[in-house]
Amino acid sequence: MVITKSDLTNLEQQQQLEAQLTQLLFQQGFTEPKIFHCSAFTGDGVDVLKAHLIALADNEKQQQNDLGFRLAIDSAFHVSAQDWFYKKEI
């Protein structure tokens, strides 16, 4: 979860909002929510968020490598046994 415009609030407001969001996220099944406070204006928190996203991407890439090759299948169809054999009439 990313809370933006953190430069427009003080620390107490940020902590209150984080507590409310944490409670809502727990109710939705998120046991360890990560909450980031960022400001595009001042740049505060952007580096921490960027590092976290890079770590997530690296972790996902490593998990995919550990699973080995996976072929993505976007459709499937059924072919009957009759379609597989060529019938030659004599």
PALO-523557 format. One record per residue: residue number from 1; residue in three letters; chain; x, y, z of N, C-alpha, C in turn. Coordinates in steps of 0.2 Angstrom, whole numbers. Atoms other than C-alpha are relative to their C-alpha. Example, Ala and Ser with C-alpha at 12.3 -4.5 7.8 and 13.67 -1.06 7.14 Angstrom:
+-----+------+------+--------+---------+-------+---------+----------+-------+--------+---------+-------+
| pos | code | unit | n_east | n_north |  n_up | ca_east | ca_north | ca_up | c_east | c_north |  c_up |
+-----+------+------+--------+---------+-------+---------+----------+-------+--------+---------+-------+
|   1 |  ALA |    A |      4 |      -6 |     0 |      62 |      -22 |    39 |      4 |       6 |     0 |
|   2 |  SER |    A |     -4 |      -6 |    -1 |      68 |       -5 |    36 |     -4 |       5 |     3 |
+-----+------+------+--------+---------+-------+---------+----------+-------+--------+---------+-------+
This chain:
+-----+------+------+--------+---------+-------+---------+----------+-------+--------+---------+-------+
| pos | code | unit | n_east | n_north |  n_up | ca_east | ca_north | ca_up | c_east | c_north |  c_up |
+-----+------+------+--------+---------+-------+---------+----------+-------+--------+---------+-------+
|   1 |  MET |    A |      4 |      -6 |     0 |       0 |        0 |     0 |      5 |       6 |     0 |
|   2 |  VAL |    A |     -4 |      -6 |     1 |       7 |       17 |    -5 |     -5 |       6 |     2 |
|   3 |  ILE |    A |      3 |      -6 |    -2 |       1 |       33 |     4 |      4 |       6 |    -3 |
|   4 |  THR |    A |     -3 |      -6 |     3 |       5 |       48 |    -7 |     -1 |       6 |     3 |
|   5 |  LYS |    A |      1 |      -7 |    -2 |       6 |       66 |    -4 |      2 |       1 |     8 |
|   6 |  SER |    A |     -1 |       0 |    -7 |      14 |       63 |    13 |      3 |       6 |     2 |
|   7 |  ASP |    A |     -2 |      -7 |    -2 |      22 |       80 |    12 |     -5 |       5 |     3 |
|   8 |  LEU |    A |      6 |      -4 |    -3 |       5 |       87 |    16 |     -3 |      -2 |     6 |
|   9 |  THR |    A |      2 |       2 |    -6 |       3 |       78 |    32 |      6 |       0 |     5 |
|  10 |  ASN |    A |     -5 |       1 |    -6 |      12 |       77 |    49 |      1 |      -7 |     2 |
|  11 |  LEU |    A |     -2 |       7 |    -2 |      19 |       61 |    57 |     -6 |      -3 |     3 |
|  12 |  GLU |    A |      6 |       3 |    -3 |       4 |       59 |    68 |     -6 |      -2 |    -4 |
|  13 |  GLN |    A |      5 |       2 |     5 |      -8 |       60 |    54 |      1 |      -6 |    -4 |
|  14 |  GLN |    A |     -2 |       6 |     4 |       2 |       47 |    44 |     -1 |      -6 |     5 |
|  15 |  GLN |    A |      1 |       5 |    -4 |       2 |       36 |    59 |     -7 |      -3 |     1 |
|  16 |  GLN |    A |      7 |       1 |    -1 |     -16 |       37 |    62 |     -3 |      -4 |    -6 |
|  17 |  LEU |    A |      3 |       3 |     7 |     -20 |       33 |    43 |      3 |      -7 |     0 |
|  18 |  GLU |    A |     -3 |       6 |     0 |      -7 |       19 |    44 |     -4 |      -5 |     4 |
|  19 |  ALA |    A |      3 |       5 |    -5 |     -16 |       11 |    59 |     -7 |      -2 |    -3 |
|  20 |  GLN |    A |      7 |       2 |     3 |     -33 |       12 |    50 |      1 |      -4 |    -6 |
|  21 |  LEU |    A |     -1 |       4 |     6 |     -27 |        5 |    34 |      3 |      -7 |     2 |
|  22 |  THR |    A |     -2 |       6 |    -2 |     -18 |       -9 |    43 |     -6 |      -4 |     3 |
|  23 |  GLN |    A |      6 |       4 |    -2 |     -34 |      -14 |    52 |     -4 |      -2 |    -6 |
|  24 |  LEU |    A |      4 |       2 |     6 |     -44 |      -14 |    36 |      4 |      -5 |    -4 |
|  25 |  LEU |    A |     -4 |       5 |     4 |     -30 |      -24 |    27 |      0 |      -7 |     4 |
|  26 |  PHE |    A |      0 |       6 |    -4 |     -30 |      -37 |    41 |     -7 |      -3 |    -1 |
|  27 |  GLN |    A |      7 |       2 |     1 |     -49 |      -38 |    39 |     -1 |      -4 |    -6 |
|  28 |  GLN |    A |      1 |       2 |     7 |     -47 |      -42 |    21 |      5 |      -6 |    -1 |
|  29 |  GLY |    A |     -4 |       6 |     0 |     -34 |      -56 |    25 |      8 |       1 |    -1 |
|  30 |  PHE |    A |     -7 |      -1 |     1 |     -17 |      -47 |    23 |      3 |       0 |     7 |
|  31 |  THR |    A |     -3 |       1 |    -7 |      -7 |      -53 |    38 |      6 |       5 |     1 |
|  32 |  GLU |    A |     -6 |      -5 |    -1 |       9 |      -42 |    35 |      0 |       5 |    -5 |
|  33 |  PRO |    A |      0 |      -5 |     5 |       4 |      -27 |    25 |      6 |       5 |     0 |
|  34 |  LYS |    A |     -6 |      -5 |     0 |      18 |      -16 |    19 |     -3 |       7 |    -2 |
|  35 |  ILE |    A |      3 |      -7 |     2 |      13 |        3 |    19 |      6 |       5 |     0 |
|  36 |  PHE |    A |     -5 |      -5 |     2 |      24 |       16 |    11 |     -3 |       7 |     0 |
|  37 |  HIS |    A |      2 |      -8 |     1 |      23 |       35 |    13 |      4 |       3 |    -5 |
|  38 |  CYS |    A |     -4 |      -3 |     5 |      29 |       44 |    -2 |     -3 |       7 |    -2 |
|  39 |  SER |    A |      2 |      -6 |     3 |      29 |       61 |    -9 |      4 |       1 |    -7 |
|  40 |  ALA |    A |     -3 |      -2 |     6 |      32 |       65 |   -27 |      3 |       7 |     0 |
|  41 |  PHE |    A |     -3 |      -7 |     0 |      35 |       83 |   -23 |      7 |       0 |     3 |
|  42 |  THR |    A |     -6 |       0 |    -3 |      49 |       80 |   -11 |      4 |      -6 |    -1 |
|  43 |  GLY |    A |     -4 |       6 |     1 |      54 |       63 |   -16 |      1 |      -5 |     6 |
|  44 |  ASP |    A |     -1 |       4 |    -6 |      53 |       56 |     2 |     -4 |      -6 |    -1 |
|  45 |  GLY |    A |      3 |       6 |     0 |      50 |       38 |     2 |      0 |      -4 |    -6 |
|  46 |  VAL |    A |      0 |       3 |     6 |      52 |       35 |   -16 |      5 |      -5 |    -1 |
|  47 |  ASP |    A |     -6 |       5 |     1 |      69 |       26 |   -15 |     -2 |      -6 |     4 |
|  48 |  VAL |    A |      2 |       6 |    -4 |      62 |       14 |    -1 |     -5 |      -4 |    -4 |
|  49 |  LEU |    A |      5 |       4 |     4 |      47 |       10 |   -12 |      3 |      -3 |    -6 |
|  50 |  LYS |    A |     -4 |       2 |     5 |      58 |        8 |   -27 |      4 |      -7 |     1 |
|  51 |  ALA |    A |     -4 |       6 |    -2 |      70 |       -4 |   -18 |     -5 |      -6 |     2 |
|  52 |  HIS |    A |      4 |       5 |    -1 |      55 |      -14 |   -12 |     -3 |      -3 |    -6 |
|  53 |  LEU |    A |      3 |       3 |     6 |      47 |      -16 |   -29 |      5 |      -4 |    -4 |
|  54 |  ILE |    A |     -5 |       3 |     3 |      64 |      -21 |   -36 |      1 |      -7 |     3 |
|  55 |  ALA |    A |     -1 |       6 |    -4 |      66 |      -34 |   -22 |     -6 |      -5 |    -2 |
|  56 |  LEU |    A |      6 |       4 |     2 |      48 |      -41 |   -26 |      1 |      -3 |    -7 |
|  57 |  ALA |    A |     -1 |       3 |     6 |      52 |      -43 |   -44 |      6 |      -5 |    -1 |
|  58 |  ASP |    A |     -6 |       5 |     0 |      69 |      -51 |   -41 |     -2 |      -7 |     3 |
|  59 |  ASN |    A |      3 |       6 |    -3 |      60 |      -63 |   -29 |     -4 |      -4 |    -5 |
|  60 |  GLU |    A |      4 |       3 |     5 |      47 |      -67 |   -42 |      4 |      -4 |    -6 |
|  61 |  LYS |    A |     -4 |       3 |     5 |      60 |      -70 |   -55 |      4 |      -6 |     2 |
|  62 |  GLN |    A |     -4 |       6 |    -3 |      70 |      -82 |   -44 |     -5 |      -6 |     1 |
|  63 |  GLN |    A |      5 |       6 |    -1 |      54 |      -92 |   -40 |     -2 |      -3 |    -7 |
|  64 |  GLN |    A |      2 |       3 |     6 |      50 |      -94 |   -58 |      6 |      -4 |    -3 |
|  65 |  ASN |    A |     -6 |       4 |     2 |      68 |     -100 |   -61 |      0 |      -6 |     3 |
|  66 |  ASP |    A |      0 |       6 |    -4 |      66 |     -112 |   -47 |     -5 |      -5 |    -3 |
|  67 |  LEU |    A |      5 |       5 |     2 |      51 |     -120 |   -55 |      2 |      -3 |    -7 |
|  68 |  GLY |    A |     -2 |       2 |     7 |      59 |     -122 |   -72 |     -4 |       3 |    -5 |
|  69 |  PHE |    A |      4 |      -3 |     6 |      52 |     -119 |   -89 |     -7 |      -2 |     0 |
|  70 |  ARG |    A |      8 |       1 |     0 |      33 |     -117 |   -90 |     -2 |       3 |    -7 |
|  71 |  LEU |    A |      3 |      -3 |     7 |      24 |     -115 |  -107 |     -7 |       2 |     2 |
|  72 |  ALA |    A |      6 |      -4 |    -1 |      10 |     -103 |  -106 |     -5 |      -3 |    -6 |
|  73 |  ILE |    A |      5 |       3 |     4 |      -6 |     -111 |  -114 |     -6 |       5 |     0 |
|  74 |  ASP |    A |      6 |      -4 |     0 |     -19 |      -99 |  -120 |     -6 |      -2 |    -2 |
|  75 |  SER |    A |      6 |       3 |     2 |     -31 |     -111 |  -127 |      1 |      -7 |    -1 |
|  76 |  ALA |    A |      0 |       7 |     1 |     -36 |     -129 |  -128 |     -6 |      -2 |    -4 |
|  77 |  PHE |    A |      5 |       3 |     4 |     -46 |     -140 |  -139 |      0 |      -7 |     0 |
|  78 |  HIS |    A |      1 |       7 |     0 |     -53 |     -157 |  -141 |      0 |      -3 |    -7 |
|  79 |  VAL |    A |      0 |       4 |     6 |     -49 |     -169 |  -155 |     -2 |      -7 |     1 |
|  80 |  SER |    A |      2 |       7 |    -1 |     -58 |     -185 |  -157 |      5 |      -5 |    -3 |
|  81 |  ALA |    A |     -5 |       5 |     3 |     -49 |     -201 |  -161 |     -1 |      -1 |    -7 |
|  82 |  GLN |    A |      1 |       1 |     8 |     -57 |     -202 |  -178 |      4 |       5 |    -4 |
|  83 |  ASP |    A |     -3 |      -5 |     4 |     -49 |     -186 |  -183 |      8 |      -2 |     0 |
|  84 |  TRP |    A |     -7 |       2 |     0 |     -32 |     -194 |  -179 |      2 |      -5 |    -6 |
|  85 |  PHE |    A |     -1 |       5 |     4 |     -33 |     -208 |  -191 |     -2 |       1 |    -7 |
|  86 |  TYR |    A |      2 |       0 |     7 |     -33 |     -208 |  -210 |     -3 |      -6 |    -3 |
|  87 |  LYS |    A |      4 |       6 |     2 |     -46 |     -220 |  -217 |      1 |       0 |    -8 |
|  88 |  LYS |    A |     -1 |       1 |     7 |     -41 |     -227 |  -234 |     -5 |      -5 |    -2 |
|  89 |  GLU |    A |      5 |       5 |     3 |     -55 |     -236 |  -244 |      3 |      -3 |    -6 |
|  90 |  ILE |    A |     -3 |       4 |     5 |     -50 |     -250 |  -255 |     -5 |      -2 |    -5 |
+-----+------+------+--------+---------+-------+---------+----------+-------+--------+---------+-------+
